[in-house]
Every structure is written in structure tokens, then in C-alpha cells.
Amino acid sequence: MQQKRNIQIIEWEDLDKRKFYSFGVFMTMAIRTTVYPATLIRTRLQVQKGKSLYTGTYDAFRKILRAEGLRGLYRGFMVTTFTLISGQAYITTYELVRKYVSNYSKDNTLKSLVAGGSASLVAQSITVPIDVISQQLMMQGQGEHLTRFKVKPTVGAMHSVFFGQTRDIIGQIFAVDGIRGFNRGYVASLLTYIPNSAVWWPFYHFYAEQLSKMAPSNCPHLVLQAMAGPLAAATASTVTNPMDIVRARVQVEGRTSVIETFNQLIREEGFWGMTKGLSARIIASAPTAIVMVVGYETLKKLSLRPELVDSRHW
């Protein structure tokens, strides 16, 4: 019987960094463009009280498309392009921390857990102010009655509307909350995304290895990794969804207490309240995971140092 080969992980020292960063920007932008509508829908579902606006993910998609058009599904998108910086910071931190931890442990699960949590800590420190602004823009249109800030009607070219609405929201946040308003929900974001990232990476490698044991020996590793990504994403999303709801409400509604927001969620909507937006989150995370895994593993393959290209099974 032919022995199954373990999936080789391309590490930081194997990469041509110039290629890695050049291709990485395009990969990150493609992923964000693909999944943004599901992110917007998830945010509206999490912020609404009960089912006051939408009954579920498909209902939200249908109503937004009918009432606001395709542009309605991309409200606030241009603001999120600034998170390209945090995306590069995330993958750099992840790879560097993996390399550092490998000096003390060869356990892949431990390396993935520590590196994933560390990468999320760095990325969220950059992302939170952008999220605060973009989520306020996401809630405009049908969801504007659920947020504290409303943009003034703007007429003109698309870029004028975008900059006008963004400037308007930034001005309102600063007037009401000051500079601290742009970091609202920072703790809630850390409590959501650090565990999410710390869970995602170990489960991703775990599922990939388990699939490699069941698949034919000639099965491309990229196929197995593309299957492992959504499984890991669904696992991490389910574990961290309650905290993600709290994060969204803290940032959109202007709350100050994570504990109080969580207690109110349980009190008003019970256990099932903690699952709000979960299907939208999984729907968003599954294709995101496939695109991210295929893109990221392809990116690393394309960024391999020339002398290592033939040493990696594709």
C-alpha cells in the first residue's frame, strides 16, 4: 500500500518576500470584493432587534437588492479597502510568529494557535477604526433607523457621494464620541477575532491532514486545503458568533459595556439570539475560506524561492 504523504506547509523562510507582498495585495482585494455583500447582510442581521427588518440571510439579500440595488450591498466598501494594510500585517505577523514559535516547539497546532491569535491582535488594532466607520455606512438605507448616525442625502458622481457620506459619518462620530469613538468595540473585537483566528488555523491544518488520510495519494493538496478551509471557518464562526454579535452592537449602537450588551442579548432574545447572523457568517466565511486558502496557498507557491519550486507537491 502506498503511504500517504503529509501536506507540506510552506514556511516564511521558503518565500521570496517581494513576490509575496506584490501578489498578496491583489489576493486580499479580490477576497474582500467577493464576500463584502455577505458581511453587510451579517451586520444588519446582528444589529436588528429580533426579526424586525429581515427574517434571515436570503430575505435580507432579496430586500436589500430590491430596495437599494447592487450598490446597497456594497455600502461602505470603499472604506474597507484601507484594511488592505491590516491584511498584509496579519499574514506577516502570522508567518513570523509561526517561525518564532518553531524555535521552541515543533507542534503545528501550537504554532498555528499562537500565530493566529497574535496576527489577529495586530490586525484588529489597525482595523477597528475602519470597521466603526464602514459599519455605520453599512447600516444606511433600510437599516439606518438601527444606528445612531445617518448620512445626509448626497447628489453627484459616485466618488463624490462616497467621500461625502464617509466624511459625514466621520464628522458625526467625532462630534458625539470624540477620537475614542473610532476605537469603540476594540475590546469586543479582540474577544471575537483573536479566538476566531486562534481556532481557525489549527482546525484548518487538522482538517487538511484528516482529509489527506482519506483522499487518494495523487489528490492535489490544494484541493484538500480548499475543502479544509470552509470546515475550519464554520467551526470558528460557530464558536465565536455570540461575541461577534456583541461586537457589532457595541460598535453600531454606541454601547460601552461588553458584559452588559451580552446580558441584554440573552435577556431579550435568549439562547437563539446568540445564533443571529450565523448562517450569513458561515455563508460569507465558506467562500472566503476557499478563496483565501486557494489564494494564500497559491500565493505562497508562486512566492517560493526558485530553488524550492520543484520540492513542493501541488
N, C-alpha and C positions, 0 to 999 in steps of 0.2 A: 504494500500500500504506500502511495506517495505521501510523504509527510507534508502537512500544511505549513505554509510559511507565515510567520508573524508579519503584520503590517509594519513596515519600517517608517519611523517618524523622522521627517526632515528637520533637523535641529538648526538653531541660529547660526552656528559656526559653519554650516554647509552652504549658506546663502551668499549670493552676490548682492550686497545691500543696495547698490544703485538700481539694479533691476527690480528688486523687491519693493522699494518705495515708489518707483515710477509706475509699475503695474498696479500697486496697491491702491492708489488714489482712484483709478478708474474702476477697480473692483468695488470699492466702498460706495462710490456714487451710484453704480448700477444696482447694487443691493438696496440702497435707500429708496431709489426711484421705484423699484419693483414692489416693495412692501409698504410704502407710505399710506396708501388708502386703508389698509387693514389696521395700521397704527392709529389713524384718525378715528376709525369706527370704534376701536377698542377704547380709546379715551372717552368718547361720548357715552358709550355704554357704561363705563365705570363711574362716570360723574353723575349720570341721571339718577333720580330717585325712583326706585322700583323699576317699572317699565313705562314711565310717564311719557317718554318720547319714542322709544323703539322697543320692539318685543324681542329682538335678537339680532344676530350679525347680518343675516340676509335681509331682514326688514330694514335695518339701518342703511345697508348698501342701496337698496331699492329706493328708499325715501330720499336719501341724500342725492342720488343720481337724478331723480325726477325733479326735485325742488331746486337743487343748486348746480346741477350739471357736473361734468367731469372735473371742472375747476374746484367744485366743492369738496371733492375727495383729496385735493392737494392743497387745501388751505394751510398756510404756514410752512409749506415745503421749502421755499427758498431760504427761510431762516435756518432750517435744519442742515443745509449744505455746509454751514460753518462747523458742523460736527465731523467733517472730514478730518479735522485736526485731531479730535479725540479718537477717531477711528485708527489713525496712524499711531497715536500714543498708546492705544490699547494693545495693538498687535506687537509693538516694540517692547512694551512692558512685559507682556505675556512671554515672549520668546526669551528676553533677558533674564527674567525671574526663573524660568524653567532651567536655563543654563546655570544659574547661580545655585539653585536647589540641588541640581545634579551633582554638585561637588560634595554634598552631604548625604544624598540618598539616590538610589537608582530606581526607587519605586515610582512608576509612571503615574499612578493615581495621586500620590502625594505631590509630585511635581505639578500636575495639572490643576489640582485643587488650590495650591498656594499661588501659582502663577495666574490662574483665572481670577481669584479674588483680588490679587494685587493689581491686575490690569484694569479691573472694573473700578477700583478705588481711584486710580489715576484718571481714567476716562470720565467718570462721573464728576470729578472736580472741575472738568472743563465743560461738560455737557449740561449740567443743571441750569445755569442761566439761559442757555439756548432753549432748553425744554420749557422753562417757565414762559418764555415769550411765544414759542411755537404752539404750546397747548392752549394758550389764550386765543390764538388765531384759529386753531382747530375748532374751537367751540363756537365761533361766529356762524351766522346763518341760523339753521334750525336749533342749534344748541346755545345761542347767545344768552337766553334767559337763565341758563345754569351757571354763568360765570359773572364775576364782578365787573369785568371791563367789556365795553362794547365799542367797536370801531365806528368812526363817523363815515357816512357814505362818501366814496371817492370816485370821481369820474375821470377817465383818461386812459392812456395806454396802460398795458398790463404792468410794465415796470413801475409806472407812476403809482398805480393802485397798490402794488406790493410795498413799495417803500413808504407810501403814505400810511397804510394800515399798520405796518411794522413800527414806524416812528410814533404813531398814535398810541399803540399798545405800550411801547417802552415808556413814553411820557406819562401815561396813566399809572403804570406800575410804580414808577419813581415818585410820582406825586403823592400816592397813597402810602406806599411802604418804604420809600427811600431805597438806598442801594441794597439793603438787606432783602428787599423783595425779590431780587433776582436770584437769590440763593434759597428761596423758600422751598422747603421739601428736601433740602440737601441730605439731612439725616435719613428721611424716609427713602430717598433714592439709594443711599448706601445700603440700607437694610433690605432693599429689594434686589439691587443689581449685583452686589458682592456675593450674596448666597447664590443668585441665579447663575452667575459666571463660574463660581466655585463648584456648583453642581454640574453644569453643562459639560465642561471639559472632561472630567473623569468619566462621566457616563458616555460621552462621545467615544472615547478610546475603549471603554468597556464594551459598548455595543459593537464597535468595529471589530474588536477581537473575537467576540462571540459569533458574529456573522462570518468572519473569516474561517472559523472552525466548521461551519455548516456548509459553506459555499464550495464549489469545485475549485481545485487548486489553480486552475487557469483563469479564474474570475478576476477581472481587473480590480485592483484595490480601490480605485476611485469610485467604482460602483458601490462597494461595501461602505465606504466612507459617506457617500451620498445618502445611503439608507440609514446609517447610524446617526447622522446629523439631526433629522426630524425626530427620531426617537429620543435623543438627548434633550432636544428643545421642548418636546411635550412633557418630559419628566420635570425639567427645570421650571417650566411655566406653571405646571400644576402645583409644585411645591411653593413657589413664591408669589402666586397670584393674589392672595389676601393682602400682602404687603404692597403689591403693585396698585391695588385699588386705593389703599390708604395714601400712597404717594400721589396718585392722580388727584385725589380730593384735596389734599393739603395744598398742592400747587395751584389748582384751578379755583378752589373756593376760598383760598387765603387763610386756611386754618393754621394754627401754631402748634398744636399738640398731636403727636402721632398716636399716643395711647388713647386720648380722648376720641380721636377720629375713628380708631379701630373699635373702641367700645360702643360708639354710636352706631357703627355699621352693624355690629352683632345685635344690638338692642332693637334697631329698626327693621332689619332685613333678615336676621337670623343666620343660620349656617349657610344657606344658599346664597346669601349676599356676598359671601367670600368667593363665589364662583363667577361673579359678574364679569363679563368680558373675557372669560377664559377661552371660550370657543374661538372668539376673534383673535385672541392672543396666540392660540395654537395654530389657527389658520395663517396668521402672519408669521409665526415663528417657523412653521414647517417649510414653506418655500424659502424663507430667509435662510434657514439652516442648510437647505440643499444648495442654494446659490452661494452661500458663504463657504460651505465646505468644498464644493467643487471649485469655486473661485479661489479660495485660500490655498487648497492643496495644489491646484494648477499653478497658482502664483508662486508657490514655493518650488514646484518642479521647474518652472520656467526661470526661476531665480537661482537655481543651483549653480555652484561654481562649475566651470566647464569640465574639470577632471572628474566630477562626480555624477555627471548626467547618466552615464550608462550603468551606474551601480544601483539605481533605484527602480524597483518593479513598479510599473504603472498600472 
